[in-house]
Amino acid sequence: MKTKLSLLFVLSIFLVQCKSKTVKKVLIPKQENKYVEIYQPDGDVFFGPDTKVLKEGQFYERWIPNDHTFVKTADGKWHIIGITHPYTDPKLGGIHQGEFASFHAISSSDNFKETVEVDHYSDLPKILPPKERPGEITANHAPYIVKKDNLYHMVYGHSPIRLATSPDLNNWTPKGTLFEEEKGARDPNLILHEGIYYMTYCSEKCVRMRTSKDLLNWSEAKTILVTNDFDPESPSVIFHNNSFYLFVCAWEKGSWDRIELLGAYTHKAHVFASDDLMDFGTDKEKEITVLNAHAPEIFKGEDGQWYISSVMYPGYGVSIDKLFWE
């Protein structure tokens, strides 16, 4: 009897140890690499103010999009909202001048799968040019939008990170500064997890994060990723398969010849995985793969298919590729 009890005891200890050593499988995102350019901005009048090259009130045929966000409204339509400005010749310098308002494009379908076709999205009037944001800096960069209490809340930069609200994505009311940082804060991204909003953004050689329960009052910042090898851009965080994934673009010094515009929009999207939303390590410590995308957004369609967006890669508009997990 004692022998049987001893064996049972040893077996139970063995099973507990085996269970404790079980490693959760971290899924790796893989893309199909069949991008479809779904949006290209139409020509428009520049909203001003004047820059070194651009003139307020002048029509410009070619516009450049950049960091963006996708929003699905109650009527089922999909919207894309993001940075835009008229094209300027890279040889003249200042290729980002005029990034003072956001483009706004809308789908004609309420099924995302059906919107993945060339030039599907149509332009709507641009959002929050400087004249609609008195007292703010002119820059209106990298908007990210969530819906809370029947209002859309848009955070945007660069530093100071600011907030605006809207009932319909068309009419916006600036709500002022949320926070600013001495070493800069840019490209904000939001995720709601267990009742807390987490804002991820880039600073000097790092990605940082703050938390809030109401989108108005934010905690002190915490560095969640250190990138000694590159300057981080356009972070995006998702929660999938009980893991947090951080997608970050890399700007590497000397990577652009300053001749071809597309070369200024690097398309290395580093992907990091972590059990801790506040810790994605240092450099490659928690990196799991690198994808081909610039300023990507990661989301699912109505049918459960995952997608990754990219802007200014592989073409000059906003493009969509399928994403799979392995």
Residue frames relative to the residue before (quaternion, step in Angstrom):
aa qw qx qy qz dx dy dz
M 1.0000 0.0000 0.0000 0.0000 0.00 0.00 0.00
K 0.6612 0.5037 -0.3040 0.4656 3.55 0.94 -0.94
T 0.6213 0.5488 -0.3373 0.4462 3.55 1.10 -0.78
K 0.6585 0.5112 -0.3061 0.4598 3.60 0.98 -0.90
L 0.6540 0.5080 -0.3141 0.4643 3.56 0.98 -0.87
S 0.6373 0.5299 -0.3248 0.4556 3.55 1.01 -0.79
L 0.6537 0.5119 -0.3067 0.4652 3.56 0.99 -0.87
L 0.6475 0.5136 -0.3164 0.4658 3.57 1.00 -0.85
F 0.6413 0.5292 -0.3191 0.4547 3.55 1.02 -0.83
V 0.6603 0.5042 -0.2964 0.4710 3.58 0.94 -0.94
L 0.6545 0.5206 -0.3072 0.4541 3.57 0.99 -0.88
S 0.6535 0.5139 -0.3163 0.4570 3.58 0.97 -0.85
I 0.6363 0.5147 -0.3244 0.4743 3.58 1.01 -0.81
F 0.6391 0.5373 -0.3174 0.4497 3.58 0.98 -0.86
L 0.6724 0.4982 -0.2961 0.4604 3.57 0.94 -0.94
V 0.6373 0.5199 -0.3285 0.4644 3.59 0.99 -0.78
Q 0.6614 0.5045 -0.3070 0.4624 3.57 0.96 -0.85
C 0.6382 0.5236 -0.3245 0.4617 3.56 1.02 -0.81
K 0.6546 0.5182 -0.3102 0.4546 3.54 0.98 -0.89
S 0.6694 0.5089 -0.2991 0.4511 3.56 0.97 -0.89
K 0.6981 0.4603 -0.2712 0.4767 3.56 1.16 -0.55
T 0.4454 0.6906 -0.4616 0.3341 3.57 1.27 -0.03
V 0.2225 -0.7897 0.5632 0.0984 3.57 -0.71 1.07
K 0.4136 -0.7032 0.5224 0.2481 3.55 -0.81 1.03
K 0.4046 -0.7160 0.5142 0.2434 3.56 -0.87 0.91
V 0.2331 -0.7537 0.6017 0.1245 3.53 -0.82 1.04
L 0.3368 -0.7569 0.5270 0.1897 3.56 -0.59 1.13
I 0.2956 -0.7529 0.5686 0.1499 3.55 -1.08 0.82
P 0.3598 -0.7324 0.5271 0.2371 3.64 -0.77 0.92
K 0.0563 -0.7750 0.6295 0.0043 3.54 -0.99 0.94
Q 0.2410 -0.7850 0.5515 0.1471 3.58 -0.89 0.84
E 0.5648 -0.6192 0.4372 0.3263 3.52 -1.22 0.59
N 0.2398 -0.7974 0.5077 0.2211 3.58 1.20 -0.61
K 0.5343 0.5375 -0.4503 0.4720 3.52 0.94 1.08
Y 0.0573 -0.8541 0.5170 -0.0008 3.54 0.58 1.19
V 0.1277 -0.7433 0.6525 0.0745 3.53 -1.22 0.74
E 0.3207 -0.7547 0.5406 0.1881 3.60 -0.73 1.05
I 0.1485 -0.8511 0.5022 0.0366 3.56 -0.20 1.32
Y 0.8113 0.1332 -0.0594 0.5661 3.60 1.20 -0.37
Q 0.0422 0.7433 -0.6664 0.0409 3.49 -1.13 0.89
P 0.4615 -0.7122 0.4427 0.2897 3.64 -0.62 1.03
D 0.4152 -0.6703 0.5579 0.2592 3.54 -1.17 0.71
G 0.6347 -0.5050 0.4167 0.4104 3.54 -1.32 0.21
D 0.0281 0.8054 -0.5890 0.0603 3.56 -1.10 0.66
V 0.5521 -0.5731 0.4871 0.3598 3.54 -1.37 0.20
F 0.4361 -0.6990 0.5017 0.2638 3.58 -0.89 0.94
F 0.4201 -0.7635 0.4554 0.1822 3.55 -0.78 1.16
G 0.4545 -0.7132 0.4300 0.3160 3.58 1.25 -0.27
P 0.5460 -0.0279 -0.8001 -0.2471 1.46 -2.50 0.07
D 0.7246 -0.4223 0.3140 0.4450 3.57 -1.32 0.17
T 0.1633 -0.7298 0.6505 0.1326 3.51 -1.26 0.57
K 0.7652 -0.3296 0.2532 0.4916 3.57 -1.25 -0.24
V 0.7955 0.2563 -0.1140 0.5371 3.59 1.01 -0.82
L 0.7410 0.4319 -0.2229 0.4634 3.60 0.93 -0.89
K 0.2041 -0.7913 0.5702 0.0845 3.55 -1.07 0.83
E 0.4977 -0.6663 0.4761 0.2859 3.55 -0.87 1.00
G 0.7976 0.2879 -0.2266 0.4791 3.57 -0.98 0.90
Q 0.6051 0.5552 -0.3594 0.4431 3.59 1.26 -0.16
F 0.4161 -0.6974 0.5270 0.2508 3.57 -1.06 0.81
Y 0.0728 -0.7748 0.6277 0.0216 3.54 -1.00 0.94
E 0.4263 -0.7409 0.4695 0.2212 3.54 -0.72 1.10
R 0.7947 0.2935 -0.1263 0.5161 3.55 0.92 -0.91
W 0.0336 -0.7937 0.6070 -0.0212 3.55 -0.82 1.09
I 0.3053 -0.7601 0.5563 0.1400 3.54 -1.14 0.76
P 0.2251 -0.7623 0.5873 0.1527 3.64 -0.82 0.92
N 0.0699 -0.7807 0.6166 0.0740 3.56 -1.28 0.23
D 0.8493 -0.0379 0.0173 0.5263 3.63 -1.05 -0.70
H 0.0035 -0.8269 0.5517 -0.1092 3.55 -0.81 1.10
T 0.1981 -0.7541 0.6087 0.1469 3.53 -1.34 0.09
F 0.3118 -0.7317 0.5766 0.1868 3.57 -1.19 0.62
V 0.0212 -0.7899 0.6126 -0.0187 3.56 -1.00 0.89
K 0.1847 -0.7547 0.6198 0.1100 3.57 -0.98 0.89
T 0.2482 -0.8017 0.5302 0.1205 3.60 -0.64 1.12
A 0.7364 -0.4525 0.2847 0.4145 3.56 -1.32 0.25
D 0.6655 0.4925 -0.3079 0.4688 3.60 1.11 -0.55
G 0.6059 -0.6026 0.3333 0.3983 3.58 1.30 0.09
K 0.5580 0.6240 -0.3904 0.3834 3.58 1.21 -0.31
W 0.3465 -0.7151 0.5731 0.2004 3.53 -1.20 0.69
H 0.1405 -0.7768 0.6116 0.0525 3.56 -1.06 0.86
I 0.1385 -0.7327 0.6563 0.1148 3.54 -1.24 0.60
I 0.0065 -0.7867 0.6159 -0.0417 3.56 -0.86 1.02
G 0.2563 0.7953 -0.5129 0.1966 3.58 -0.76 0.98
I 0.7458 -0.3870 0.3107 0.4444 3.52 -1.40 0.03
T 0.1475 0.7738 -0.6144 0.0448 3.55 -1.15 0.59
H 0.0898 0.7644 -0.6364 0.0501 3.55 -1.31 0.40
P 0.5902 -0.5594 0.4218 0.4010 3.62 -1.17 0.37
Y 0.5659 -0.5971 0.4570 0.3384 3.54 -1.16 0.67
T 0.0199 -0.7570 0.6522 0.0340 3.54 -1.15 0.74
D 0.5856 -0.6030 0.4178 0.3449 3.56 -1.07 0.74
P 0.4769 -0.6943 0.4562 0.2869 3.63 -0.67 1.05
K 0.6155 0.5736 -0.3502 0.4117 3.59 1.09 -0.63
L 0.6472 0.5162 -0.3122 0.4661 3.57 1.26 -0.42
G 0.4600 -0.6822 0.4410 0.3585 3.58 1.30 -0.29
G 0.7824 0.3508 -0.2373 0.4565 3.54 -1.28 0.26
I 0.1076 0.8514 -0.5083 0.0721 3.59 0.86 0.90
H 0.6956 0.4556 -0.2816 0.4788 3.60 1.21 -0.31
Q 0.3932 0.7333 -0.4872 0.2652 3.59 1.20 0.15
G 0.7647 0.3519 -0.2728 0.4657 3.55 -1.09 0.76
E 0.4603 0.6658 -0.4665 0.3568 3.62 1.23 0.28
F 0.2354 0.8267 -0.4588 0.2251 3.51 0.67 1.24
A 0.7803 0.1762 -0.1093 0.5901 3.63 1.24 -0.16
S 0.4490 -0.6891 0.5027 0.2662 3.57 -1.28 0.30
F 0.4208 -0.6457 0.5624 0.2995 3.55 -1.13 0.65
H 0.1224 -0.7659 0.6270 0.0720 3.56 -1.25 0.44
A 0.0319 0.8031 -0.5899 0.0779 3.57 -0.58 1.20
I 0.1801 -0.8031 0.5654 0.0546 3.56 -1.10 0.78
S 0.4294 -0.6872 0.5259 0.2585 3.56 -1.16 0.69
S 0.3905 -0.6861 0.5511 0.2703 3.56 -1.30 0.21
S 0.6896 0.4190 -0.2625 0.5291 3.57 1.31 0.09
D 0.3549 -0.7274 0.5409 0.2286 3.57 -1.18 0.53
N 0.6289 0.4542 -0.3396 0.5317 3.55 1.28 0.42
F 0.4321 -0.7410 0.4333 0.2765 3.58 -0.41 1.19
K 0.5886 0.5960 -0.3677 0.4039 3.58 0.98 -0.80
E 0.6955 0.4780 -0.2676 0.4649 3.58 1.01 -0.84
T 0.6336 0.5308 -0.3388 0.4494 3.59 1.22 -0.26
V 0.5796 0.5841 -0.3765 0.4256 3.58 1.27 -0.25
E 0.4587 0.6055 -0.5094 0.4042 3.51 0.30 1.37
V 0.6726 -0.5408 0.3237 0.3878 3.54 -1.15 0.65
D 0.8668 -0.0127 -0.0420 0.4967 3.56 -0.92 1.06
H 0.2102 0.8104 -0.5231 0.1595 3.59 0.98 0.76
Y 0.7303 0.4606 -0.2463 0.4402 3.59 0.90 -0.94
S 0.2532 -0.7751 0.5691 0.1062 3.57 -1.08 0.88
D 0.5339 -0.6554 0.4428 0.2990 3.54 -1.09 0.77
L 0.1275 -0.7061 0.6895 0.0982 3.49 -1.32 0.67
P 0.6962 -0.4522 0.3142 0.4605 3.65 -1.18 0.19
K 0.5441 -0.6432 0.4386 0.3128 3.55 -1.05 0.80
I 0.4244 -0.7413 0.4925 0.1665 3.52 -1.22 0.71
L 0.8989 -0.0104 -0.0060 0.4380 3.53 -1.13 0.89
P 0.0722 0.7594 -0.6360 0.1162 3.59 0.42 1.21
P 0.7337 -0.4619 0.2624 0.4236 3.61 -1.18 0.36
K 0.6335 0.5510 -0.3454 0.4193 3.61 0.99 -0.71
E 0.6840 0.4425 -0.2800 0.5078 3.59 1.24 -0.41
R 0.7118 0.3703 -0.2342 0.5489 3.58 1.34 0.07
P 0.0011 0.8443 -0.5358 -0.0057 3.63 0.72 0.97
G 0.7786 0.3238 -0.2561 0.4726 3.53 -1.00 0.88
E 0.6326 0.5164 -0.3349 0.4702 3.58 1.26 -0.21
I 0.5776 -0.4995 0.4821 0.4295 3.54 -1.33 0.10
T 0.6222 -0.5872 0.3624 0.3698 3.61 -1.12 0.51
A 0.6046 0.6047 -0.3623 0.3709 3.60 1.03 -0.74
N 0.0023 -0.7389 0.6737 -0.0110 3.54 -1.14 0.85
H 0.0931 0.8562 -0.4875 0.1433 3.53 0.17 1.36
A 0.9014 0.0549 0.0058 0.4294 3.49 -1.35 0.57
P 0.0514 0.8289 -0.5551 0.0463 3.63 0.58 1.05
Y 0.0323 -0.7545 0.6535 0.0506 3.54 -1.20 0.61
I 0.1560 -0.8367 0.5249 0.0028 3.56 -0.81 1.08
V 0.0155 0.7479 -0.6636 0.0064 3.53 -1.12 0.86
K 0.3669 -0.7138 0.5478 0.2362 3.56 -1.24 0.44
K 0.0862 0.7793 -0.6117 0.1058 3.55 -0.91 1.01
D 0.8504 0.0130 -0.0369 0.5246 3.59 -0.88 0.96
N 0.6831 -0.5239 0.2688 0.4320 3.58 0.95 1.00
L 0.6535 0.4353 -0.3362 0.5200 3.56 1.23 0.44
Y 0.3765 -0.6739 0.5802 0.2598 3.54 -1.16 0.65
H 0.1611 -0.7776 0.6051 0.0569 3.53 -0.91 1.02
M 0.0844 -0.8021 0.5911 0.0081 3.56 -0.71 1.12
V 0.1310 -0.7478 0.6460 0.0797 3.55 -0.89 1.00
Y 0.0512 0.8022 -0.5896 0.0792 3.56 -1.00 0.82
G 0.2500 -0.7636 0.5819 0.1256 3.56 -1.25 0.44
H 0.5893 0.0542 -0.6831 -0.4279 1.36 -2.22 -1.09
S 0.8094 -0.2995 0.1655 0.4772 3.57 -1.31 -0.02
P 0.4605 -0.2062 -0.8583 0.0937 1.48 -1.72 1.83
I 0.4606 -0.6371 0.5377 0.3046 3.56 -1.13 0.70
R 0.1066 -0.8283 0.5500 -0.0060 3.55 -0.75 1.13
L 0.3088 -0.7407 0.5750 0.1592 3.54 -1.37 0.27
A 0.0235 0.7532 -0.6573 -0.0045 3.53 -1.19 0.71
T 0.1948 -0.7856 0.5768 0.1103 3.58 -1.14 0.59
S 0.0448 -0.7936 0.6067 -0.0072 3.53 -1.25 0.57
P 0.4028 -0.7051 0.5183 0.2683 3.60 -1.09 0.61
D 0.8278 0.2368 -0.0479 0.5064 3.58 1.19 -0.54
L 0.5214 -0.6467 0.3852 0.4019 3.62 1.30 0.08
N 0.6685 0.4965 -0.3010 0.4647 3.60 1.25 -0.11
N 0.7801 0.2426 -0.1084 0.5664 3.57 0.93 -0.92
W 0.0648 -0.8451 0.5291 -0.0414 3.53 -0.46 1.27
T 0.1816 -0.7635 0.6130 0.0911 3.54 -1.17 0.75
P 0.3543 -0.7337 0.5351 0.2232 3.61 -0.57 1.09
K 0.1970 -0.7987 0.5632 0.0780 3.57 -1.00 0.89
G 0.6401 -0.5800 0.3129 0.3950 3.56 1.25 0.22
T 0.7280 -0.4477 0.3359 0.3959 3.50 -1.43 -0.14
L 0.2986 -0.7306 0.5879 0.1770 3.55 -1.06 0.82
F 0.7379 -0.2664 0.1870 0.5912 3.57 0.96 -0.91
E 0.1138 -0.7609 0.6288 0.1127 3.55 -1.33 0.18
E 0.2189 -0.7810 0.5746 0.1096 3.55 -1.23 0.46
E 0.5955 -0.6102 0.4004 0.3358 3.53 -1.06 0.82
K 0.7599 0.3523 -0.1945 0.5106 3.58 1.00 -0.83
G 0.6743 -0.5312 0.2814 0.4289 3.56 1.22 0.42
A 0.0107 -0.7505 0.6608 0.0087 3.52 -1.29 0.55
R 0.0998 0.8161 -0.5547 0.1280 3.56 -0.67 1.07
D 0.8461 0.2437 -0.1615 0.4457 3.52 -1.41 0.31
P 0.0633 0.8437 -0.5307 0.0503 3.64 0.68 1.02
N 0.0754 -0.7657 0.6386 0.0159 3.52 -1.21 0.73
L 0.1932 -0.8045 0.5546 0.0883 3.60 -1.01 0.77
I 0.0209 0.7478 -0.6634 -0.0157 3.52 -1.23 0.63
L 0.2492 -0.7413 0.6059 0.1461 3.56 -1.03 0.85
H 0.0935 0.7978 -0.5853 0.1100 3.57 -0.64 1.14
E 0.8486 -0.0975 0.0068 0.5200 3.54 -0.71 1.20
G 0.7643 -0.4242 0.1917 0.4463 3.54 0.86 1.05
I 0.6731 0.4449 -0.2868 0.5164 3.59 1.29 0.03
Y 0.3120 -0.7187 0.5882 0.2002 3.56 -1.04 0.83
Y 0.1289 -0.7685 0.6247 0.0508 3.55 -0.96 0.98
M 0.1293 -0.7840 0.6039 0.0638 3.57 -0.76 1.05
T 0.1409 -0.7752 0.6143 0.0429 3.53 -0.78 1.13
Y 0.1143 0.7895 -0.5954 0.0952 3.59 -0.96 0.79
C 0.4779 -0.6815 0.4824 0.2727 3.55 -1.25 0.38
S 0.0403 -0.7476 0.6617 0.0400 3.49 -1.25 0.63
E 0.7751 -0.3511 0.2292 0.4727 3.59 -1.23 -0.29
K 0.8519 -0.1164 0.0185 0.5102 3.57 -0.55 1.27
C 0.7470 0.3184 -0.2287 0.5369 3.58 1.08 0.60
V 0.3154 -0.6758 0.6230 0.2358 3.50 -1.42 0.22
R 0.1360 -0.8172 0.5589 0.0359 3.56 -0.85 0.99
M 0.1747 -0.7907 0.5812 0.0814 3.56 -1.26 0.34
R 0.0603 -0.7531 0.6539 0.0414 3.53 -1.24 0.69
T 0.2799 -0.7657 0.5588 0.1523 3.57 -1.22 0.49
S 0.0071 0.7868 -0.6167 0.0255 3.53 -1.26 0.56
K 0.3490 -0.7191 0.5564 0.2269 3.56 -1.21 0.51
D 0.7987 0.2979 -0.1239 0.5079 3.57 1.21 -0.48
L 0.4737 -0.6912 0.4087 0.3617 3.61 1.33 0.02
L 0.6477 0.5048 -0.3155 0.4755 3.58 1.30 0.11
N 0.7810 0.2386 -0.1041 0.5677 3.55 0.89 -0.98
W 0.1010 -0.8393 0.5339 -0.0161 3.54 -0.55 1.24
S 0.5375 -0.6324 0.4671 0.3048 3.53 -1.16 0.74
E 0.6291 -0.4563 0.4348 0.4550 3.52 -1.33 -0.09
A 0.5618 -0.6389 0.4208 0.3147 3.56 -1.17 0.59
K 0.1031 -0.7507 0.6479 0.0775 3.52 -1.29 0.57
T 0.3904 -0.7005 0.5449 0.2448 3.58 -0.94 0.87
I 0.1474 -0.8228 0.5467 0.0490 3.57 -0.69 1.13
L 0.7835 0.0830 -0.0674 0.6121 3.60 1.26 -0.26
V 0.1671 -0.7570 0.6252 0.0900 3.55 -0.97 0.93
T 0.0710 -0.8056 0.5882 -0.0001 3.59 -0.81 1.04
N 0.1430 -0.8271 0.5408 0.0553 3.56 0.05 1.28
D 0.7029 0.5112 -0.2591 0.4213 3.58 1.11 -0.69
F 0.8087 0.0668 -0.0361 0.5833 3.61 1.19 -0.33
D 0.4816 -0.6154 0.5275 0.3331 3.53 -1.33 0.24
P 0.3471 -0.7772 0.4845 0.2018 3.62 -0.59 1.08
E 0.0622 -0.7779 0.6251 0.0142 3.53 -1.20 0.69
S 0.8896 0.1340 -0.0365 0.4352 3.52 -1.39 0.38
P 0.0873 0.8205 -0.5600 0.0751 3.63 0.57 1.05
S 0.0279 -0.7729 0.6339 0.0081 3.55 -1.19 0.62
V 0.1153 -0.8105 0.5738 0.0242 3.59 -0.79 1.04
I 0.0084 0.7732 -0.6340 0.0050 3.57 -1.07 0.83
F 0.2953 -0.7053 0.6087 0.2117 3.55 -1.33 0.30
H 0.1550 0.7929 -0.5666 0.1617 3.58 -0.61 1.15
N 0.8512 0.0428 -0.0530 0.5204 3.57 -0.98 0.88
N 0.6553 -0.5534 0.2858 0.4274 3.55 1.03 0.93
S 0.6435 0.4389 -0.3553 0.5167 3.57 1.15 0.66
F 0.3668 -0.6860 0.5762 0.2506 3.53 -1.25 0.49
Y 0.1317 -0.7830 0.6061 0.0473 3.55 -1.02 0.90
L 0.1273 -0.7765 0.6159 0.0385 3.53 -0.94 1.01
F 0.1310 -0.7732 0.6192 0.0399 3.55 -0.76 1.13
V 0.0434 0.8111 -0.5763 0.0900 3.59 -0.70 1.09
C 0.3295 -0.7305 0.5617 0.2056 3.57 -0.89 0.91
A 0.2997 -0.7655 0.5510 0.1438 3.54 -1.19 0.62
W 0.1184 -0.7434 0.6536 0.0786 3.53 -0.93 0.97
E 0.0944 -0.8101 0.5786 0.0035 3.53 -0.54 1.25
K 0.5047 -0.6802 0.4476 0.2867 3.54 -0.72 1.11
G 0.8092 0.2494 -0.2037 0.4915 3.56 -0.91 0.96
S 0.5146 0.6767 -0.4022 0.3397 3.59 1.27 0.06
W 0.7302 0.3818 -0.2271 0.5192 3.62 1.24 -0.20
D 0.3920 -0.7437 0.4996 0.2086 3.57 -0.93 0.93
R 0.3880 -0.7542 0.4409 0.2936 3.61 1.36 -0.07
I 0.5677 0.5569 -0.3979 0.4575 3.55 1.16 0.66
E 0.7796 0.2518 -0.1233 0.5600 3.58 0.72 -1.10
L 0.4829 -0.7200 0.4166 0.2737 3.59 -0.59 1.19
L 0.6348 0.5569 -0.3492 0.4062 3.61 0.87 -0.85
G 0.6152 0.5821 -0.3397 0.4089 3.57 1.11 -0.64
A 0.6107 0.5642 -0.3469 0.4340 3.58 1.23 -0.39
Y 0.6965 0.4129 -0.2496 0.5311 3.57 1.27 -0.33
T 0.1814 -0.8319 0.5162 0.0928 3.55 0.27 1.29
H 0.2418 -0.8083 0.5288 0.0927 3.55 -0.99 0.85
K 0.4061 0.6447 -0.5328 0.3683 3.56 0.88 0.98
A 0.0410 -0.7963 0.6033 -0.0164 3.57 -0.44 1.24
H 0.2070 -0.7942 0.5643 0.0890 3.56 -0.29 1.28
V 0.1765 -0.7914 0.5813 0.0674 3.57 -0.96 0.93
F 0.0879 -0.7907 0.6059 0.0014 3.55 -0.86 1.08
A 0.1580 -0.7811 0.5980 0.0856 3.59 -1.08 0.70
S 0.0764 0.8009 -0.5875 0.0867 3.55 -1.04 0.82
D 0.4505 -0.6441 0.5429 0.2957 3.55 -1.28 0.47
D 0.7207 0.3921 -0.2020 0.5349 3.54 1.28 -0.47
L 0.4103 -0.7445 0.4790 0.2190 3.56 -0.51 1.20
M 0.7145 0.4434 -0.2397 0.4853 3.58 1.20 -0.51
D 0.7643 0.3103 -0.1801 0.5358 3.60 1.22 0.14
F 0.0601 0.7911 -0.6031 0.0827 3.56 -0.43 1.28
G 0.6440 -0.6098 0.2977 0.3533 3.53 1.20 0.58
T 0.4963 -0.6103 0.5285 0.3192 3.50 -1.39 -0.44
D 0.8413 -0.0090 -0.0459 0.5386 3.55 -0.85 1.03
K 0.8341 -0.2177 0.1544 0.4828 3.62 -0.75 -0.99
E 0.2859 0.8118 -0.4767 0.1787 3.58 1.29 0.14
K 0.8159 0.1413 -0.0550 0.5580 3.61 0.89 -0.90
E 0.3686 0.7261 -0.4961 0.3012 3.58 1.18 0.47
I 0.1608 -0.8159 0.5505 0.0729 3.59 -0.92 0.89
T 0.7971 -0.0989 0.0536 0.5933 3.62 1.17 -0.37
V 0.2605 -0.7153 0.6141 0.2082 3.56 -1.37 0.04
L 0.1793 -0.8002 0.5683 0.0676 3.57 -0.80 1.06
N 0.4746 -0.6509 0.5135 0.2956 3.54 -1.31 0.35
A 0.4554 0.6512 -0.4933 0.3538 3.58 -0.17 1.27
H 0.2068 -0.7349 0.6253 0.1621 3.53 -1.26 0.51
A 0.8488 -0.0225 -0.0466 0.5261 3.57 -0.89 1.06
P 0.1253 0.8587 -0.4913 0.0740 3.61 0.87 0.90
E 0.1672 -0.6995 0.6785 0.1496 3.50 -1.35 0.51
I 0.2009 -0.7856 0.5803 0.0757 3.59 -0.98 0.91
F 0.2288 0.7812 -0.5456 0.1996 3.60 -0.63 1.07
K 0.4317 -0.6902 0.5229 0.2527 3.56 -1.36 0.23
G 0.4154 -0.6675 0.5578 0.2659 3.52 -1.24 0.60
E 0.7392 -0.4250 0.2886 0.4356 3.56 -1.32 0.05
D 0.7051 0.4611 -0.2597 0.4720 3.57 1.14 -0.60
G 0.6152 -0.5805 0.3387 0.4121 3.58 1.27 0.15
Q 0.4875 0.6537 -0.4393 0.3769 3.59 1.27 -0.07
W 0.3388 -0.7276 0.5604 0.2045 3.58 -0.96 0.90
Y 0.1054 -0.7837 0.6107 0.0408 3.54 -1.18 0.71
I 0.1555 -0.7329 0.6497 0.1288 3.52 -1.33 0.44
S 0.2333 -0.7643 0.5839 0.1429 3.57 -0.92 0.89
S 0.0558 -0.7683 0.6363 0.0403 3.53 -1.30 0.36
V 0.1480 -0.7887 0.5922 0.0725 3.56 -1.02 0.79
M 0.8199 0.1326 -0.1566 0.5345 3.57 -0.98 0.91
Y 0.7282 0.1850 -0.2401 0.6147 3.52 1.20 0.73
P 0.5346 -0.2416 -0.8063 0.0757 1.56 -1.66 1.90
G 0.7137 0.3755 -0.2443 0.5385 3.60 1.29 -0.23
Y 0.7035 -0.4896 0.3361 0.3905 3.55 -1.31 -0.30
G 0.6807 0.4743 -0.2985 0.4718 3.61 1.23 0.02
V 0.6300 -0.4519 0.4203 0.4714 3.54 -1.24 -0.63
S 0.0773 -0.8164 0.5721 -0.0139 3.56 -0.73 1.10
I 0.2527 -0.7663 0.5797 0.1135 3.54 -1.27 0.57
D 0.0411 -0.7661 0.6413 0.0094 3.54 -1.11 0.84
K 0.4892 -0.6309 0.5041 0.3295 3.58 -1.16 0.51
L 0.1728 -0.7698 0.6089 0.0820 3.53 -1.18 0.72
F 0.1048 -0.7850 0.6101 0.0244 3.55 -1.00 0.92
W 0.2983 -0.7459 0.5708 0.1701 3.56 -1.24 0.49
E 0.0378 -0.8143 0.5784 -0.0302 3.56 -0.77 1.04
